[in-house]
Amino acid sequence: MSAPVDDCLRQVGNRFMLATIVSRRWEQLMTGGRPMVPTRDPRSMLTAFREVQETKVKLNEETLQIERHGEPVEPLAPLEGTEEPLEAAAEEPGKEKEEE
């Protein structure tokens, strides 16, 4: 393991918890969340690891939400119109087969 991952693992104490924290935070970064550490690539998973390493984020074990200084880090709202097409896309294939 690399040094940043080892540092994060020592802080969190559990590799599964670390994986949860990093994956949830990375998802937030990928959907437009602002990084809490200086970075050249805010969408890099290394950014999420560095945030854990520098104790910028942690996981609330009761709510399973990412927190910063004890306050939840809210994910950004989905882009306008993205929720409905996913649901519609899931329904469309079945409807097309029925019509044929």
Summary of the structure (lengths in Angstrom):
residues: 100
radius of gyration: 17.7
end to end distance: 53.8
largest distance: 58.1
contacts: 235
relative contact order: 0.13
helix: 52%
strand: 9%
